[in-house]
Amino acid sequence: MNAIATNEASEASALLETARLAASAAGELVREKWSGPRTLRKKGYRDWVTDADFAAQALIASLIRERHPTHGFLAEEESPDLPSSGDVLWIIDPIDGTTNYSKRQPNFCISIAAVSGARVRAGVILDPLRNELFSAANGLPAQLNRRQIQVSNASNLVETVIAFDWTHVPALRQSTLDSLGKLSPEVHSLRCIGSAALALAWVAAGRLDAYWNWHLNAWDTAAGALIVEQAGGRCATIDGNDLPVTTGGGSCLISNGILHESLRNLVAAPGHPYNDFENR
């Protein structure tokens, strides 16, 4: 390994350690609030936020700023006090699966990614109730609680368990139904998790063979996509482009790589609105 590669690996490792520490601290906070009363308010169509989301995001950002004062943030919850640019951009979803969390359904997680340029350098996803920390960094393998993980080796569609989620966008819900109609006869089973980031972590660990969604944002996919790729999987939009790292929102198809094109042909279809939507 040359000096440049060694330096980059060292930087990625340092970013990963910061992400792990911040996620662990936020995990303790959301566990403490899990059983108690919480404030729930609507922030958009079919989109909710709790007091725990804001508290966890504030804690994560504070810990990162202590260690990296020149870095910027792209966080799901609006926070005008956070700088939006810097040497590294931290992409944060303090609770991915807020609806599940608000209903005390245990499928939710904390997602944190560190991005430099157009490249995710480090990412973690913490399932605080199960105490499972999924992580990866450039040059380092994907791990679950410091043990290496890899995607499944399923090669036949009939063997696969595929996950999806319902987009908030009304015009795209019919696309989800259309995809389900084509997939359900071909695969072993389908799951709706309610947390995109957690589903990506499960693809990386081989618990799911693939995941798709018609519309996600950067904070939903940044950490998870890196973890999946470092575990040997493939991440792209449904039309086959690279996932946007820091801008906009769009579709995604995440898989073990072996069955990616077969799944894409089933999920995608002429006349679906995703191409137009992604280009808006």
Phi, psi and omega in degrees: 000128182282176186296321180295313180297321178297318179295318179296319178296322178294318178296317179297320179297321178293319177296320179297319180295321176298315180298319178297316180296316181294318179296319180296318179295316179294326178298320177298320181296311184289333174294319179298325182273352188303313186268349184270177177292150177220156177270127181238129176221155181274133177243357179181181181294121183055033185224121186236159176219146179244168175298331179293324176303309182295318182294318180294318179297318179298319180293314179301311182297321180297315180295321179293318182294329176297321183270333185221075187293346181263005183271160179246180188219143165233102187243150183296317182272133183301133179209092185296344180283345182273134176294140184264001178215160179172185180302322178227144177253124178264123181256119191234130164241104188294326171217106175268115189108040183300322179299315176301314181300316183293335179263006183058037169266132195278016177259091176204168182200173174248130183236128181223130177226146176249124185240136174234120187067234177252021186238130173283121184269326181206150179205145175224148171229121181249125168266099190288333180283326179266357181056048179244120180247109177267138184206160175196159174209160177305128179084359180236147181288158172291140184224154168237114184050047175071010174249137185294142178233163175211160181291168180290165176251021180301131182238355177241132183303324183294345178270351195270149168248117187246137179249157178207172172219159179276120176294154174286343187279115185304319185294341183262355180292326176296327177297322176298315179297319178299317180295319179299321180297328180276325183282319191303324178286345189259337187250169180289313183198162179234145180228140171248109189275319183090005176212106184298314183298319179295321178298320178297319177299321180289328172297315180301325182272001179081009179281332172236153179266338179193166178211141173221155177206142182279342178201115175228164177253171184303321183290343176282328193242342190302307181291314184297321180297318178297317181297317178298313182297319179290342176269002176101006182266186182231140181228131180199170169286167183295332178272009170096003179275167175295145175295137174294136185273315187232002186234145168056198178216159180187188182284165174210148170226118184243129185212176175286357177092325184293318186253016190301309184292323177298317179291319180299320180295331177279319183289315183274154177199147177302141179094347176290148187276007190292326180297312179298319184294318183294335183269000180288000000 
